[in-house]
Amino acid sequence: MQTDTADLAGTTGRPVLMAVDNDPETLGRLDRELRRRYDRDYEVAAFDAPAPALAALTRLHESGRALAMLIAYQWLPGLTGLELLCRAHDLHPAAKRVLVVSYGDRSTNEPVLQGMALGRLDYFLGKPWGPPEQRLYPAITDLLGEWSLATSPSRLELVQIVGPEGSPRGHAVRDLMERHAIPTASTVPAPPPAGGCSRARASPGKSGPCCSSTTGAC
């Protein structure tokens, strides 16, 4: 079973919840259980290999369609799940990323620990996961709630990044804020005031972006 990427071309559809697993039984179960709980608000897409999933991710990006979450099995053919999550992040930085691993597979320990430490995934799910009400639904619902809060047009923006537009350091600071679910306003391209950014307590003589509270709390 696999979703037709042409079905994802529309710009006004529901946000997409994507699952990728080369095991037909796991993919079929993910597809059924995600649709059962989330089909009202999200469009569920399922792929059995990285290549069509990447094509769909690109199509979504080009059409301006929102990807809410990508769920990928670690040992996919040709591309690991963690690598696929990283590729997806380049196209859809706000999307939540879930890595699926098999219980008892010690070879996934290092990728999971590395992914969590470097912020390359938001959650890992062991399969089989039992009744979806026990582990699958609570985790997915929490992550979708975080995604909705972070992407809502009316969300409260607590922090503003001040620094050169598009700087690598500014991107790293924004990524750190997003990983900790801290609402962040767009980057202000103007340099900090004379004497540095006092609210961010920048060190004297050091250049680069800094953070300013939009509420005046710091």
C-alpha positions in Angstrom: 0.0 0.0 0.0 1.2 3.5 -0.8 -0.2 7.0 -1.2 -0.2 8.5 -4.6 2.0 11.6 -4.4 -0.3 13.4 -6.9 -3.0 13.4 -4.1 -0.7 15.6 -2.0 -0.4 18.5 -4.5 -3.3 20.6 -3.3 -2.4 23.7 -1.3 -5.6 23.9 0.7 -5.8 20.4 2.1 -5.4 19.2 5.7 -1.9 19.1 7.2 -0.2 15.8 6.4 0.7 13.0 8.7 3.2 10.8 6.9 4.4 7.2 7.8 7.3 5.3 6.1 8.0 1.7 6.7 9.1 -1.1 4.4 7.3 -3.7 6.4 3.8 -4.0 4.9 2.2 -5.2 8.1 3.6 -2.3 10.2 2.8 0.2 7.5 -0.7 -1.0 7.1 -1.3 -0.9 10.9 0.1 2.6 11.1 -2.0 3.8 8.3 -5.2 2.3 9.8 -4.6 3.5 13.3 -3.6 7.0 12.3 -6.6 7.3 10.1 -8.9 6.0 12.8 -7.9 8.7 15.3 -6.6 11.7 13.2 -8.3 11.5 9.7 -10.7 14.3 10.6 -8.0 16.9 11.0 -5.0 15.4 9.1 -4.4 13.7 5.8 -2.5 10.4 6.4 0.0 9.4 3.8 1.9 6.0 3.8 5.0 5.0 1.9 7.0 1.8 1.8 10.3 3.3 0.8 12.3 6.5 1.2 12.3 7.5 -2.5 8.6 8.1 -2.9 8.4 9.6 0.5 11.1 12.2 -0.4 9.2 12.9 -3.7 6.0 13.5 -1.6 7.9 15.7 0.9 9.2 17.8 -2.0 5.8 18.1 -3.6 4.3 19.2 -0.3 7.1 21.8 0.0 6.6 23.1 -3.5 2.9 23.4 -3.1 3.1 25.1 0.3 1.3 22.3 2.0 2.0 21.7 5.7 3.6 18.5 7.0 2.7 18.0 10.6 4.6 14.9 11.3 6.9 12.3 9.7 7.1 8.8 11.2 9.9 6.6 9.8 11.3 3.2 10.5 15.1 3.3 11.1 16.2 0.5 8.8 14.7 1.5 5.5 16.3 0.3 2.2 18.8 2.8 0.8 18.3 5.5 3.5 18.0 5.2 7.3 15.0 6.5 9.0 17.1 9.1 10.8 18.6 10.3 7.5 15.1 10.6 6.1 14.0 12.6 9.1 16.9 15.0 8.6 16.1 15.4 4.9 12.5 16.1 5.8 13.6 18.8 8.3 15.3 20.7 5.5 12.0 21.0 3.7 9.6 21.1 6.6 11.5 22.5 9.7 8.4 22.7 11.8 7.3 19.1 11.3 7.5 16.7 14.2 9.8 13.7 13.6 9.3 10.2 15.0 11.7 7.3 14.6 10.3 3.7 14.7 12.6 1.0 16.0 12.1 -2.7 16.7 12.1 -3.9 20.3 15.3 -5.8 21.1 17.3 -4.3 18.1 20.4 -3.0 19.9 21.7 -1.6 16.6 19.2 1.2 16.9 20.6 2.4 20.3 23.3 4.6 18.9 21.1 6.3 16.2 18.3 7.0 18.8 20.7 8.4 21.4 22.5 10.5 18.7 19.2 11.7 17.2 17.8 12.8 20.6 21.0 14.5 21.6 21.3 16.5 18.4 17.6 17.3 18.1 17.1 15.2 15.0 14.0 13.5 16.3 11.3 14.3 18.7 10.3 10.8 19.8 11.1 7.2 19.2 8.5 4.5 19.0 9.1 0.8 19.6 7.3 -1.7 17.5 5.2 -3.6 18.1 3.5 -0.9 20.2 0.5 -2.9 21.5 -2.9 -1.2 21.7 -2.6 2.3 20.2 -4.3 3.8 23.1 -1.4 2.9 25.4 1.6 4.4 23.5 0.9 5.4 20.0 -2.0 7.8 20.4 -0.8 9.6 23.6 2.6 10.3 22.0 1.2 11.4 18.6 -1.5 13.6 20.1 1.1 15.4 22.3 3.4 16.0 19.4 0.6 17.2 17.1 -0.5 19.6 19.9 3.1 21.0 20.1 3.1 21.4 16.3 -0.3 23.1 16.2 0.9 25.6 18.9 4.1 26.3 17.1 2.6 26.8 13.7 -0.6 28.7 14.7 -0.8 32.2 13.1 -2.0 33.6 16.4 0.6 31.9 18.5 2.3 33.9 21.3 5.9 34.7 20.4 8.0 34.9 23.5 11.5 35.3 22.0 12.9 37.4 19.2 16.2 36.6 17.5 18.3 39.6 16.8 21.1 39.2 14.3 22.1 38.9 10.6 19.3 37.4 8.5 20.1 33.8 7.5 23.3 33.4 9.7 24.2 29.8 10.6 24.3 30.8 14.3 20.9 32.4 14.1 19.5 29.2 12.5 21.0 27.2 15.3 19.5 29.4 18.0 16.1 29.2 16.4 16.4 25.4 16.1 17.3 25.2 19.8 14.2 27.3 20.7 11.9 25.2 18.6 13.2 21.9 20.0 12.3 23.2 23.5 8.9 24.4 22.3 9.7 28.1 22.9 7.6 30.3 20.5 10.0 32.4 18.6 9.4 35.5 16.4 11.1 36.1 13.1 14.8 37.2 13.0 15.4 40.9 13.1 18.1 41.7 10.6 19.3 44.8 12.4 22.4 44.7 14.6 22.0 44.8 18.4 22.0 48.2 20.1 25.3 49.7 21.1 26.8 47.8 24.0 25.3 44.5 22.8 22.0 42.9 23.5 21.5 43.4 27.2 18.4 41.2 27.4 20.3 38.3 26.1 23.3 39.2 28.3 25.6 39.0 25.3 29.3 38.9 26.2 31.2 42.1 25.5 33.2 41.9 22.2 31.3 38.9 20.9 29.3 39.3 17.7 26.4 37.2 16.4 22.7 36.8 17.0 21.2 37.1 20.5 17.7 36.6 21.9 15.3 39.2 23.3 12.1 38.6 25.2 9.1 40.0 23.5 7.4 40.3 26.8 10.1 42.3 28.5 10.6 39.6 31.0 14.4 39.5 30.6 
